[in-house]
Amino acid sequence: MSFIFERDKSIPAVILVKNQFFGDERGFFMETYKESDFFDGGIEERFIQENHSRSKKGVLRGLHYQKDPMAQGKLVRCVRGSIFDVAVDIRKGSPTYGKWVGYVLSEENKDMLYIPRGFAHGFCALEDDSEIIYKCTNEYSPEDEAGIIWNDPAIGIKWPIDDPILSSKDIKHPSLEQADNNFEYGK
């Protein structure tokens, strides 16, 4: 198996995927996705869309999600630079509702983060020109996109930056309590 799957201790639905890569003086090789290994590692969803994003240092994107029936699970990988990647459980009735986990994903560590449907996702770029590629379990649906404000005190994310660069849309997201969210735990 080319991957090591580590369930987060505080939110087991979120899985850190450690990639085994092989390098020498020429460079490196690694598998970035293999359906059978991911299935065996507890990630059974199929990925049907892939996105690529670049951000300069200090940019914070999120917290984003799509509502059911177009909810998306995501598999996030940083291919250049580094990011602080965050998942927030927004499934009503979940024992971890409103809790968050964060990981540094980088070009160097080659780790990936699996964020299931029912979670809001956000990240901040820790270096200039940080790039991520992420797979999604559903296609983008503008009419189903929603978000939560990045600094909601009820969630209390410990971002590694104090004054992020935000989009005009991300500045206007509501709190978790006021967010348009149709996720129910166990459904």
C-alpha positions in Angstrom: 0.0 0.0 0.0 1.4 3.4 -0.9 -0.6 5.3 1.7 -1.0 5.4 5.5 -4.5 6.5 6.7 -4.6 8.2 10.1 -8.1 9.0 11.5 -8.0 12.3 13.5 -8.2 11.5 17.2 -10.7 14.3 18.0 -12.8 14.0 14.8 -12.4 10.5 13.4 -14.4 11.3 10.2 -11.4 13.4 9.1 -8.5 11.3 7.8 -4.9 12.4 7.3 -3.4 10.5 4.4 0.4 10.1 4.5 1.9 9.4 1.1 4.9 7.1 0.6 7.1 8.5 -2.1 10.3 7.3 -3.7 13.1 9.7 -4.4 16.6 9.7 -5.7 19.0 12.2 -7.4 16.6 12.5 -10.4 13.5 13.5 -8.3 10.7 11.5 -6.9 7.7 9.3 -7.7 4.5 8.8 -5.8 0.9 7.6 -6.3 -1.5 10.3 -5.3 -4.7 8.3 -5.4 -5.6 4.6 -5.8 -9.3 3.8 -5.3 -8.7 0.3 -3.8 -6.2 1.6 -1.2 -8.5 4.5 -0.3 -11.5 2.1 0.1 -9.4 -0.1 2.3 -8.3 3.0 4.3 -11.9 4.0 5.0 -12.5 6.5 2.2 -15.2 4.8 0.1 -16.5 7.9 -1.9 -15.6 8.3 -5.5 -14.0 11.6 -6.6 -15.6 13.1 -9.7 -14.1 16.6 -9.9 -10.6 18.0 -9.4 -9.7 21.7 -8.7 -6.4 23.6 -8.5 -5.9 26.7 -6.5 -2.9 29.1 -6.0 -2.7 31.7 -3.2 -0.2 34.2 -2.0 1.0 34.1 1.6 -1.7 35.3 4.0 -4.6 34.4 1.8 -7.4 32.6 3.7 -10.1 30.8 1.8 -13.2 29.5 3.6 -14.9 28.3 5.4 -16.8 26.7 2.5 -19.2 23.8 1.9 -22.0 22.7 -0.4 -25.4 21.8 1.0 -27.1 18.5 0.3 -27.9 17.1 -2.2 -24.7 18.5 -3.8 -22.5 18.1 -0.7 -18.8 17.5 -1.4 -16.2 15.4 0.3 -12.7 16.6 -0.5 -9.2 15.2 -0.7 -6.8 18.1 -0.4 -3.1 18.1 -1.3 -0.6 20.9 -1.3 1.7 20.6 -4.4 3.7 23.9 -3.9 4.5 25.8 -0.7 2.5 25.1 2.4 -1.0 25.7 3.8 -2.8 25.3 7.1 -5.8 23.2 6.2 -9.0 23.2 8.4 -12.1 21.0 8.6 -15.1 21.9 10.8 -17.8 19.5 11.7 -21.2 21.1 10.8 -23.4 18.0 11.0 -26.2 18.9 13.4 -26.4 16.3 16.3 -22.8 15.2 15.8 -20.8 14.6 19.0 -18.1 16.8 17.4 -20.5 19.5 16.0 -18.7 22.9 15.8 -15.3 21.3 16.5 -12.3 21.8 14.1 -9.1 20.1 13.2 -6.1 21.7 11.3 -3.1 20.3 9.6 -0.1 21.8 7.8 0.0 20.3 4.3 3.0 21.1 2.2 5.0 20.4 -0.9 7.6 18.7 1.4 5.5 16.5 3.6 3.2 15.5 0.7 0.4 14.7 3.2 -3.3 14.9 2.1 -6.4 15.6 4.1 -9.7 13.9 3.5 -12.6 16.0 4.6 -16.0 14.2 4.3 -19.3 15.8 3.4 -20.9 17.6 6.3 -17.8 19.5 7.0 -16.8 23.1 6.2 -13.3 23.5 4.7 -10.9 26.4 4.7 -7.2 27.0 4.5 -4.6 29.8 4.7 -1.4 30.0 2.6 1.7 29.9 4.7 4.0 30.8 1.8 3.8 32.8 -1.4 2.4 31.0 -4.4 1.1 28.0 -2.4 -0.9 25.7 -4.6 -3.4 23.0 -3.8 -5.0 20.3 -5.8 -8.2 18.8 -4.4 -10.5 16.1 -5.5 -14.3 16.4 -4.8 -17.0 13.8 -4.5 -19.5 16.0 -6.2 -19.4 18.7 -8.9 -19.4 22.4 -8.1 -23.0 23.7 -7.7 -23.1 27.5 -7.2 -26.7 27.4 -6.0 -25.7 25.0 -3.2 -22.5 26.7 -2.0 -22.5 28.2 1.5 -20.0 29.3 4.1 -19.2 30.2 7.6 -17.1 33.2 8.7 -13.5 32.2 9.2 -13.1 33.7 12.7 -16.4 32.5 14.3 -15.7 32.6 18.1 -18.0 29.7 18.7 -15.7 27.5 16.6 -12.4 29.2 17.8 -10.0 28.1 15.0 -6.4 28.9 15.9 -5.3 30.3 12.6 -1.6 30.9 12.2 -2.3 34.4 10.9 -4.1 37.3 12.5 -5.0 39.5 9.6 -5.7 37.3 6.5 -6.4 38.4 3.0 -10.0 37.5 2.3 -12.3 37.6 -0.7 -15.4 39.9 -0.6 -17.6 36.8 -0.4 -15.6 35.2 2.5 -15.8 38.4 4.6 -19.7 38.2 4.5 -20.2 34.6 5.6 -22.4 34.1 8.7 -21.6 32.4 12.0 -22.1 28.7 12.3 -25.2 29.3 14.3 -26.7 31.4 11.5 -25.3 29.4 8.5 -27.6 27.8 5.9 -26.8 24.2 6.8 -28.9 21.1 6.1 -26.5 18.4 7.4 -27.8 15.9 10.0 -25.4 13.5 11.8 -26.0 9.9 10.7 -27.9 10.8 7.5 
